[in-house]
């Protein structure tokens, strides 16, 4: 974690080719630095669990994804988690990052914000480890943007200091098992891995769960148990609910489960999410979903078949995907048969060799998008990034960016970027790009880690 990675790797660019596969998260409008999407590769790629406990904060440093990060917030997906071994030393681990910079689209221009990640753990009998993780976000600027990119505060650049604690998780793990309580992933989302752009596998994810910071939400977190045994891994869990403004709930609700298994050269998985009738989120109740998948490797190609059915609305998706690496290139293609709306299909290629990494993709159906993104490592601490994406099949819904990150040493980086969007672009102003995200307009900043 102390050295900068080179260019984007081929597995990451496979994810670039299919941005529908990556985990999404909500972005605060106060973010005005470059950010990277937390990339999750296709079947077979290991995923960090929210209960795992080694926090590594952002700040233009190398993370477990191998990507430059500089977003200044410590959201759950920002924290690169690594499993705690049974012999992990007890104690308290702290990490912090900060950012100072200028963005022309933010009221007042200048900003400073930082974050503190806290992890405690202690060894117990029978090889168990117990602990707590939490994030402390510190914002010394009210410079926020509305949906149109206009400043919404009346104060100065450093008008108020805002300190908030979020992403609180209590865990006990060891001997191939774990128990996680708090703002952690649901059981179904922990184990499910479908094909690209399936419409009906929308299992509730950690980014959908409130951690108590917003009044009125009735879901404050998740309780989840994990178990790995021989060739099988499984999770079961519930939502932690209370009687809030939007639902008459109290206690636990919303059962969720997921199981994966390997059988020689084959792998299979099943996931289930219980329906919750009460309107506990802005988008309504939680749907009942069941999904199954199977995959194998054939002549060097990874092949997967997945089926998901939303039992609440009685609609389903049947997806098929092939990923084939040859030399420095990985080619991928998918097709998802949809009972409601148009079928989804697309293809992509990713190239990574030496200092150059490039990915391009094409999607059609309910998701019409085409894009190309890449990076170049100059070898002297300087990495350049660029990309162009056309959304929704509309030539005026584009997003384009160029960026450069230069390592200053000691965990600090100098970052400069420019982002531009078309008049029909409907995304957030701080989400321009897929594998590398920048803000609208010009940004110059220094990001550092302690």
C-alpha positions in Angstrom: 0.0 0.0 0.0 3.0 2.3 0.1 3.9 2.5 -3.6 1.9 3.8 -6.5 0.6 1.3 -9.0 1.2 1.6 -12.6 -1.6 1.9 -15.2 -5.0 0.3 -14.9 -4.8 -3.4 -15.0 -6.6 -5.7 -17.4 -9.2 -7.1 -14.9 -10.1 -3.5 -14.0 -10.6 -2.6 -17.6 -12.9 -5.6 -18.0 -14.9 -3.9 -15.4 -14.6 -0.6 -17.3 -16.1 -2.4 -20.3 -19.1 -3.3 -18.2 -19.7 -0.4 -15.8 -23.0 -2.0 -14.9 -21.1 -4.7 -13.0 -19.4 -2.4 -10.5 -20.8 -1.6 -7.1 -22.5 1.8 -7.0 -22.4 4.2 -4.2 -23.9 7.6 -3.4 -21.6 10.6 -3.9 -21.9 13.8 -1.8 -22.0 16.9 -3.8 -19.3 18.4 -1.7 -16.8 16.1 -3.4 -14.8 18.1 -6.0 -11.7 16.0 -6.4 -11.0 13.1 -8.7 -12.5 9.9 -7.6 -12.4 6.3 -8.7 -15.2 3.8 -8.8 -14.8 0.8 -6.5 -14.3 -1.8 -9.1 -15.6 -5.3 -8.7 -14.5 -7.8 -11.3 -16.6 -10.6 -12.8 -16.9 -14.1 -11.4 -13.8 -15.4 -9.6 -12.5 -12.0 -8.5 -12.2 -11.7 -4.7 -14.4 -9.1 -3.1 -13.6 -7.2 0.2 -16.3 -7.6 2.8 -17.5 -4.7 4.8 -16.9 -6.6 8.0 -13.2 -7.0 7.3 -11.2 -4.6 9.2 -8.0 -3.1 7.9 -9.0 0.4 6.8 -6.9 2.1 4.2 -8.1 5.6 3.6 -8.0 7.5 0.3 -5.7 10.2 -0.8 -4.1 9.6 -4.2 -2.6 6.4 -2.8 -2.5 2.8 -4.0 -5.5 0.9 -2.8 -6.3 -2.8 -3.1 -7.9 -1.9 -6.5 -4.5 -0.6 -7.7 -6.2 2.7 -8.7 -5.3 6.2 -7.7 -7.8 7.6 -5.2 -8.4 11.2 -4.2 -12.0 11.8 -3.0 -11.5 13.0 0.5 -14.5 11.1 2.0 -14.4 7.8 3.9 -17.5 6.1 2.6 -17.7 2.3 3.1 -16.6 1.7 -0.5 -13.6 4.0 0.0 -12.1 1.8 2.7 -10.0 -1.0 1.3 -10.6 -3.9 3.7 -8.3 -6.9 4.2 -9.2 -10.0 6.2 -8.0 -10.1 9.8 -6.0 -13.2 10.5 -6.5 -15.2 13.6 -3.2 -13.9 15.0 -3.9 -10.2 14.3 -2.5 -8.1 17.1 -5.0 -6.4 19.3 -5.3 -2.7 19.5 -6.6 0.4 17.7 -5.6 1.3 14.1 -6.1 4.8 12.8 -5.8 6.2 9.4 -6.5 9.7 8.0 -6.5 11.6 4.8 -7.0 15.2 3.7 -7.4 17.3 0.6 -6.9 20.9 -0.3 -7.7 22.3 -3.7 -9.6 24.5 -6.1 -12.5 23.8 -8.4 -14.0 26.5 -10.6 -17.6 25.1 -10.3 -17.7 25.2 -6.5 -18.9 28.4 -4.7 -15.9 30.1 -3.2 -13.5 27.9 -5.2 -11.3 26.6 -2.5 -12.1 23.8 0.0 -10.5 21.5 2.6 -11.8 18.3 3.9 -10.5 15.1 5.5 -11.4 11.9 7.2 -10.4 9.6 10.0 -10.8 5.8 9.9 -10.9 3.9 13.2 -10.6 0.1 13.7 -10.3 -1.7 17.0 -9.8 -5.4 17.3 -9.0 -7.8 20.1 -8.2 -11.5 20.2 -10.5 -13.9 21.9 -10.5 -17.6 22.8 -11.1 -20.2 20.1 -9.2 -18.1 17.5 -11.9 -15.4 17.3 -11.3 -11.7 16.8 -13.8 -9.0 17.8 -13.7 -5.4 16.9 -15.4 -2.2 15.7 -14.9 0.0 12.6 -16.1 3.5 12.1 -15.5 6.5 9.9 -15.2 10.1 11.0 -15.7 12.6 8.2 -14.5 16.2 8.7 -15.6 18.9 6.3 -14.3 22.5 6.8 -16.2 23.9 3.8 -19.9 24.4 3.0 -19.1 24.6 -0.7 -21.7 22.2 -2.0 -23.4 22.0 -5.4 -27.0 21.4 -6.3 -28.1 19.1 -9.1 -27.4 21.7 -11.7 -23.9 22.4 -10.4 -24.7 25.7 -8.7 -23.5 26.7 -5.3 -26.1 26.3 -2.6 -24.5 27.8 0.5 -24.3 31.3 1.7 -21.2 31.0 3.9 -17.6 31.4 3.1 -15.1 28.8 2.1 -14.4 27.7 5.7 -17.7 29.0 7.1 -18.4 26.0 9.3 -16.8 22.7 10.4 -18.9 19.6 10.0 -17.9 16.4 11.8 -19.9 13.2 11.3 -19.5 9.6 12.3 -20.8 6.9 10.0 -20.3 3.3 8.7 -20.2 1.9 12.1 -19.8 -1.9 12.2 -19.3 -4.4 15.1 -17.8 -7.7 14.1 -16.7 -11.1 15.5 -14.8 -13.3 13.0 -12.5 -16.3 12.9 -12.4 -20.0 12.2 -14.0 -19.5 8.8 -17.1 -17.6 10.2 -18.0 -14.0 10.9 -20.9 -12.0 12.4 -21.3 -8.3 11.3 -23.7 -5.8 12.7 -24.1 -2.3 11.4 -23.7 -0.5 8.0 -22.5 -3.7 6.3 -23.4 -5.6 3.1 -26.6 -7.6 2.9 -26.2 -11.4 2.7 -27.6 -11.7 -0.8 -25.4 -8.9 -2.2 -22.4 -10.5 -0.4 -22.6 -13.7 -2.4 -24.5 -12.8 -5.6 -22.5 -12.4 -8.9 -24.7 -12.3 -12.0 -24.0 -11.2 -15.5 -23.8 -7.7 -16.8 -27.0 -5.5 -17.0 -29.5 -8.0 -15.7 -32.5 -5.9 -14.7 -34.0 -8.2 -12.1 -31.1 -9.0 -9.8 -31.4 -5.7 -7.9 -30.6 -7.0 -4.4 -30.4 -4.5 -1.7 -26.7 -3.3 -1.2 -24.8 -1.6 1.5 -25.1 1.8 -0.2 -28.9 1.5 0.1 -28.8 1.0 3.9 -29.0 4.1 6.1 -26.7 4.1 9.1 -28.9 6.4 11.2 -27.5 9.7 9.9 -30.8 10.6 8.1 -34.0 11.1 10.0 -37.0 9.2 8.8 -35.3 6.2 7.3 -36.4 2.9 9.0 -33.4 0.8 8.2 -30.4 1.5 10.3 -28.2 -1.3 9.2 -27.8 -5.1 8.7 -27.0 -8.1 10.8 -25.2 -10.7 8.7 -23.5 -14.1 9.5 -20.9 -15.6 7.1 -19.6 -19.1 7.0 -16.9 -20.8 4.7 -16.8 -24.6 4.8 -14.8 -26.7 2.3 -15.9 -25.6 -1.1 -19.0 -23.7 0.1 -19.5 -20.2 1.3 -22.7 -18.7 2.6 -24.3 -15.7 4.3 -27.6 -15.1 6.0 -28.9 -11.9 7.5 -31.7 -9.4 8.3 -32.3 -5.7 8.2 -32.2 -3.8 11.5 -35.4 -1.7 11.5 -37.1 0.7 13.7 -40.5 2.5 13.8 -39.6 5.5 11.6 -41.6 8.1 9.6 -41.9 5.9 6.5 -42.7 2.5 7.9 -44.3 0.7 10.8 -41.4 -1.6 11.6 -39.5 -2.5 14.7 -36.8 -5.1 15.3 -35.5 -7.2 12.4 -37.1 -7.8 9.0 -36.1 -8.5 5.4 -34.4 -11.9 5.5 -31.6 -12.3 3.0 -29.3 -15.2 2.1 -26.7 -16.3 -0.4 -24.6 -19.4 -1.1 -21.8 -20.1 -3.4 -20.1 -23.4 -4.2 -17.3 -24.8 -6.4 -17.5 -28.3 -8.0 -14.2 -29.0 -9.8 -14.2 -26.7 -12.8 -17.7 -25.4 -12.1 -19.1 -22.9 -9.8 -22.7 -22.2 -8.8 -24.6 -19.7 -6.6 -28.0 -18.9 -5.3 -29.3 -15.7 -3.5 -32.7 -14.7 -2.0 -34.2 -11.5 -0.7 -37.4 -11.3 1.3 -40.1 -8.8 0.4 -40.8 -5.9 2.8 -44.1 -4.3 2.1 -43.6 -1.1 4.0 -42.2 1.9 2.2 -38.9 2.2 4.0 -36.9 3.8 1.2 -37.6 6.7 -1.1 -38.1 4.3 -4.0 -40.7 2.2 -2.2 -40.8 -1.2 -0.6 -38.2 -4.0 -0.9 -39.0 -6.5 -3.6 -38.7 -10.3 -3.2 -36.0 -11.6 -5.5 -34.5 -15.0 -6.1 -31.5 -15.7 -8.4 -29.2 -18.6 -9.4 -26.0 -18.7 -11.4 -23.6 -21.2 -12.8 -20.2 -20.8 -14.5 -17.2 -22.6 -15.8 -13.9 -22.2 -17.7 -13.9 -23.6 -21.2 -10.9 -23.4 -23.5 -9.6 -20.4 -21.6 -12.9 -18.6 -21.6 -14.9 -17.8 -18.5 -18.6 -18.6 -19.2 -21.5 -17.8 -17.0 -25.3 -18.3 -17.0 -27.5 -16.5 -14.5 -31.2 -16.2 -13.9 -33.0 -13.8 -11.6 -36.7 -13.4 -10.9 -38.4 -10.5 -9.1 -41.3 -12.4 -7.4 -43.0 -9.2 -6.4 -43.7 -8.0 -10.0 -43.3 -11.4 -11.6 -40.6 -10.4 -14.1 -37.3 -12.1 -14.8 -33.9 -11.8 -16.5 -31.8 -14.6 -18.1 -28.2 -13.5 -18.7 -25.3 -15.1 -20.5 -21.7 -13.8 -20.5 -18.3 -14.8 -21.9 -14.9 -13.3 -20.9 -11.9 -14.4 -22.9 -8.4 -13.3 -22.2 -5.7 -13.6 -24.9 -2.3 -12.0 -24.3 -2.7 -8.4 -23.0 -6.3 -8.2 -24.3 -9.5 -9.4 -22.6 -12.6 -9.6 -24.8 -16.1 -9.8 -23.2 -19.7 -10.1 -24.4 -23.0 -10.5 -22.7 -26.7 -10.9 -23.5 -29.6 -10.6 -21.0 -33.1 -11.7 -22.0 -35.6 -9.5 -20.2 -39.3 -10.3 -19.7 -40.0 -6.6 -19.2 -38.6 -4.1 -21.7 -35.9 -4.5 -24.3 -33.1 -7.2 -24.0 -29.7 -5.9 -22.9 -26.5 -6.8 -24.8 -23.1 -5.5 -25.4 -19.4 -6.2 -25.7 -16.1 -4.8 -24.7 -12.3 -5.1 -25.0 -9.6 -4.2 -22.5 -5.9 -3.9 -23.3 -3.1 -3.5 -20.7 0.6 -3.8 -21.5 3.5 -1.8 -20.1 2.6 1.8 -19.5 -0.6 1.8 -21.5 -4.1 0.6 -20.5 -7.2 1.1 -22.6 -10.8 -0.2 -22.4 -13.7 0.3 -24.8 -17.3 -1.0 -24.6 -20.7 -0.8 -26.3 -24.1 -1.4 -24.6 -27.5 -1.5 -26.1 -31.1 -2.3 -25.0 -32.3 -0.6 -21.8 -28.8 0.7 -21.3 -27.5 2.5 -24.4 -24.0 3.6 -23.8 -20.6 3.6 -25.5 -17.3 4.6 -24.0 -13.5 4.5 -24.2 -11.2 5.2 -21.3 -7.5 4.7 -20.6 -4.3 5.6 -18.7 -0.6 6.1 -19.4 2.1 5.7 -16.8 5.0 8.0 -17.6 7.2 6.1 -15.2 8.4 9.2 -13.2 5.4 9.3 -10.8 3.1 10.9 -13.3 0.0 9.0 -14.6 -2.4 10.5 -17.2 -6.0 9.5 -17.6 -8.6 10.3 -20.3 -12.0 9.1 -21.3 -15.1 9.8 -23.4 -18.6 8.3 -22.7 -21.8 8.8 -24.6 -24.9 8.0 -22.4 -28.4 6.9 -23.2 -27.8 6.8 -27.0 -27.9 10.6 -27.1 -24.9 12.4 -28.6 -25.5 15.4 -26.3 -25.5 13.3 -23.2 -21.7 12.8 -23.2 -19.1 13.0 -20.5 -15.4 13.6 -21.2 -12.4 14.1 -19.1 -8.6 14.4 -18.9 -6.6 14.2 -15.7 -3.1 13.8 -14.4 -1.8 12.6 -11.0 1.8 13.3 -9.9 3.2 11.6 -6.8 4.9 14.0 -4.4 6.1 11.4 -2.0 5.1 10.8 1.6 1.6 9.7 0.6 0.8 13.0 -1.2 -0.1 13.6 -4.8 -0.7 16.7 -7.0 -3.8 16.2 -9.1 -5.2 18.2 -12.0 -8.3 17.4 -14.1 -10.9 18.9 -16.4 -14.3 17.4 -17.0 -17.0 18.4 -19.5 -20.6 17.2 -20.1 -23.2 17.7 -22.8 -26.5 19.6 -22.3 -28.4 16.3 -22.0 -26.1 14.8 -19.4 -28.2 13.7 -16.3 -25.5 12.4 -14.0 -24.0 14.1 -11.0 -21.3 16.7 -11.5 -18.7 14.7 -9.6 -19.2 11.4 -11.4 -17.7 12.2 -14.8 -16.0 9.0 -16.0 -16.3 5.3 -15.0 -12.9 3.9 -14.1 -11.6 7.4 -13.2 -14.0 10.0 -12.0 -13.6 13.8 -12.1 -15.7 16.9 -11.5 -17.2 19.3 -13.9 -14.7 22.1 -14.8 -11.1 22.5 -13.8 -9.8 21.0 -10.5 -6.3 21.4 -9.1 -5.6 19.9 -5.7 -3.2 18.2 -3.3 -4.3 15.0 -1.6 -2.4 13.4 1.2 -2.6 10.5 3.6 -1.3 9.9 7.1 
